[in-house]
Amino acid sequence: MTLHKHWKGIILFLLPVLVLYGMFFLYPLVFVYLVSFMKWNGVTNMAFVGLKNYITNFQDSIFLTALENNFIWALSLGFVQVGLAALVALILALIAIVAIVALIFLGGQISSTLSTVGNSI
């Protein structure tokens, strides 16, 4: 496998995007994952507790209710958005078909009317 002849330029252009992606997506994602295994109030030092946070949350009925509500909300919202998008696409497609048919059948009439109006001015 050979490198592209402009590989240095490609890396130069990709570097700012990759740095921003790492700073604002990858670093927070990894940090939150690691903090989920710690006991920490945001001020004091972190103490490793392992899976205790997860066990505590999954034994809490309020957390389970919130998790269930989030899944219901996300799934129903997804179906509503897809359904509405399909309906709007169908309406726009029908409007486009009507407009194209009108231009095909009325194109001669429209152009002759415009040329008549243009000649009379």
C-alpha positions as CSV (number, residue, x, y, z in Angstrom):
1,M,0.0,0.0,0.0
2,T,1.4,3.4,-1.0
3,L,0.6,6.7,0.6
4,H,-1.3,9.4,-1.4
5,K,1.1,11.9,-2.8
6,H,-0.5,14.7,-0.9
7,W,-0.8,12.9,2.5
8,K,0.9,15.8,4.4
9,G,-1.7,18.3,3.1
10,I,-4.5,15.9,3.9
11,I,-3.3,15.5,7.5
12,L,-2.8,19.3,7.7
13,F,-6.4,19.9,6.8
14,L,-7.8,17.2,8.9
15,L,-5.8,18.0,12.0
16,P,-8.0,21.0,13.3
17,V,-11.2,19.0,12.9
18,L,-9.7,16.0,14.7
19,V,-8.4,18.1,17.5
20,L,-11.8,19.8,18.0
21,Y,-13.5,16.4,17.8
22,G,-11.2,15.0,20.4
23,M,-11.6,18.0,22.7
24,F,-15.3,18.4,22.6
25,F,-16.5,14.8,22.1
26,L,-13.9,12.1,22.8
27,Y,-12.4,13.6,26.0
28,P,-15.8,14.3,27.7
29,L,-17.1,10.9,26.7
30,V,-14.1,9.1,28.2
31,F,-14.1,11.4,31.3
32,V,-17.8,10.7,32.0
33,Y,-17.2,7.0,31.6
34,L,-14.4,7.0,34.1
35,V,-16.2,9.2,36.6
36,S,-19.1,6.8,36.5
37,F,-16.9,4.4,38.5
38,M,-16.0,7.0,41.1
39,K,-17.5,8.6,44.1
40,W,-17.0,12.3,43.6
41,N,-18.9,15.5,44.5
42,G,-17.0,17.7,42.0
43,V,-14.8,19.3,44.6
44,T,-13.1,16.6,46.7
45,N,-10.8,13.9,45.4
46,M,-12.3,11.0,43.5
47,A,-12.6,7.6,45.2
48,F,-13.0,4.5,43.1
49,V,-16.2,2.5,43.9
50,G,-16.4,0.2,40.9
51,L,-19.8,-0.8,39.9
52,K,-21.5,0.4,43.1
53,N,-23.0,3.5,41.3
54,Y,-24.6,1.3,38.7
55,I,-25.9,-1.3,41.2
56,T,-27.4,1.6,43.3
57,N,-29.1,3.1,40.3
58,F,-30.5,-0.1,38.9
59,Q,-32.0,-0.9,42.3
60,D,-33.7,2.5,42.5
61,S,-37.3,2.5,41.3
62,I,-37.2,6.2,40.4
63,F,-34.2,5.7,38.2
64,L,-35.8,2.7,36.5
65,T,-39.0,4.7,35.9
66,A,-37.0,7.6,34.4
67,L,-35.1,5.2,32.2
68,E,-38.3,3.6,31.0
69,N,-39.8,7.0,30.3
70,N,-36.7,8.1,28.3
71,F,-36.9,4.9,26.1
72,I,-40.6,5.5,25.5
73,W,-40.0,9.1,24.6
74,A,-37.1,8.4,22.3
75,L,-38.8,5.6,20.4
76,S,-42.1,7.4,20.0
77,L,-40.5,10.6,19.0
78,G,-38.4,8.8,16.4
79,F,-41.6,7.2,14.9
80,V,-43.4,10.5,14.9
81,Q,-40.5,12.3,13.2
82,V,-40.1,9.7,10.5
83,G,-43.9,9.6,9.9
84,L,-44.2,13.4,9.6
85,A,-41.1,13.5,7.3
86,A,-42.6,10.8,5.1
87,L,-45.9,12.7,4.9
88,V,-44.2,16.0,4.0
89,A,-42.1,14.3,1.4
90,L,-45.2,12.7,-0.1
91,I,-47.0,16.1,-0.3
92,L,-44.0,17.8,-1.8
93,A,-43.6,15.0,-4.4
94,L,-47.3,15.3,-5.4
95,I,-47.0,19.1,-5.7
96,A,-43.9,18.7,-7.9
97,I,-45.7,16.1,-10.1
98,V,-48.7,18.5,-10.6
99,A,-46.4,21.4,-11.4
100,I,-44.4,19.4,-13.9
101,V,-47.6,18.1,-15.6
102,A,-49.0,21.7,-15.7
103,L,-45.8,23.0,-17.3
104,I,-45.8,20.2,-19.9
105,F,-49.5,20.7,-20.9
106,L,-49.7,24.5,-20.4
107,G,-46.2,25.4,-21.4
108,G,-47.2,26.5,-24.9
109,Q,-50.1,28.5,-23.7
110,I,-47.9,30.3,-21.1
111,S,-45.2,31.1,-23.5
112,S,-47.6,32.5,-26.2
113,T,-49.4,34.6,-23.5
114,L,-46.1,36.0,-22.3
115,S,-44.9,36.8,-25.8
116,T,-48.2,38.5,-26.6
117,V,-48.0,40.6,-23.4
118,G,-44.3,41.4,-24.2
119,N,-45.1,42.6,-27.7
120,S,-47.9,44.8,-26.6
121,I,-45.7,46.8,-24.1
